[in-house]
Amino acid sequence: MNNETLFGPTEGWSLEPIGVWLLKEARSLTDAVELIDQLMARLTAAGAGIDRFRLTATTLHPQLIAWGVAWDRGSKPRMWNGEHGVELGDAYIGSPIQYVRERNLPYRARLDAPARDSDHSTFHDLRAAGMTAYVALPLTFGTGVVNVVTIATASPARFSDADIARFEAMINLLAPLVEIISERRMTLGLLDTFVGPRISRRILDGQVRRGDGAQINAAFWYSDLRGFTGLSERLPTAELLHLLNDYFEYCAAAAAARGGEILQFIGDAILIVFEIDEPGREAEVCESALDAAIDAFDSLAVVNHRRRHSGQPVIEFGLGLHLGVVTHANVGSPGRLAFNVIGPAVNTTARIQSLTKQTGVPLLLSSDFAKRVKRPLRHVGTFELRGVAESEDLYTPAEG
C-alpha cells in the first residue's frame, strides 16, 4: 500500500496522535479498563468508526484462563473474566477468536450479507447488534503468546483496507502495554491465590526482606479435621483430596464472606485471621468470626448430607476462636522466606481447638473472645491448655 507511515496509511483518519499517545502517556496506565477507555475516546474523536471493541488476553490462574475488556459505543468499558473450560464451549470453538489464536492471522468478515445457518454465533450476535463489518486481529506478546482484539462497526461504509492497516499498527503499539498489565494481573492473581491478599500486598509493597512485618490485633480461627490420619490411610488419593478441598472451600468461603482471610493451611488444619483494623471494633469482628464459624458448620452439614447418601465419609472438624495480638512477619532462611504469625494468641487458639475432641463440643470460644459476643453462650468448663500458664474458661453458642 502506498503512502504508509509508522502509524499506517496517510489517507483517511489519522492514527498518528493516538500512536504518539500509546508510545508516551499511555505507558503510565496500569489499569486495563482505563487504558481501553482512553484509547477508545481517542479513536472515536479521530473518526475511526468503531462501534464495538473487545480485548481478550490469556492468563495463568487457577480459576481463570483469560481476561478481557469490552467496549461499546456510548458505554464505559468493562472488565470480564473467562473461567477454565470456556475454551471447550460453543462460544469459542469455531469462533474467530479461536482462528486468530491458533493461526496468528487476522480474520475479517462482512456482516451486511445475509446470514447463514452455518455462521458462528458470534456473527449472529453482531448482526443483531447492527454491525456491518468485523475484524479480529492478533495481539502478540513478546513471549509469543497470541491474544486477540476484535473490532466491529455499524457504519454502512464498513472498514477499508487502510482502516485495517491502521488497526494493525495500533495493536502493535498497544501489545507491550497490555503485556505489562497482564503480567501484573497474573502476578497478583497467583500471589493472592497462593499466599493470600494480605501477604501479597505486603510483598508488592516491598516487605521482602527477612524480618519485615508488623503486629496485628485480630480474632483467630483454628480448625482441624477429625480422623484425618485414618481417612488418609483408607481413602484413595483422589477421594481424600476431594474431601480436603470441600472442607477447605466451605470454611474459606464462610470466613471470606465475614472479612476473614486464610493465613495458612497446616496439613488438614486452617488458620484464619479476622483483623481488627481500628480500635473499638473488637465486638464487631468477633461477632463476624463467630457467624463465619457457624456458617461453615451449616454449609458442611449440607455437604455431609450428600456424602452420606453417596456412601462417602462425612467431614467432621473442630474449631477454636480466640482474640489477641500477634506479629505477622517474614521469617525463614535467606533463600527461602515465608510470612508467618508469631505469638501466644495463635498457640492458644490451636490448644482451644484441640479441646473440642475432649469436650465433644465442635466449636469452642476463649473467654477473651466470648466477652465480646452478645449472643447467648454456654459455659463448657475451665481447662488447662498445654503450654499456657493459666487455665481458660471455654464457651460455645447456647443454641446448636
Order of alpha helices (4+ residues) and beta strands (2+ residues): beta-beta-alpha-alpha-beta-beta-beta-alpha-beta-alpha-beta-beta-alpha-alpha-beta-alpha-alpha-beta-beta-alpha-beta-beta-alpha-beta-alpha-beta-beta
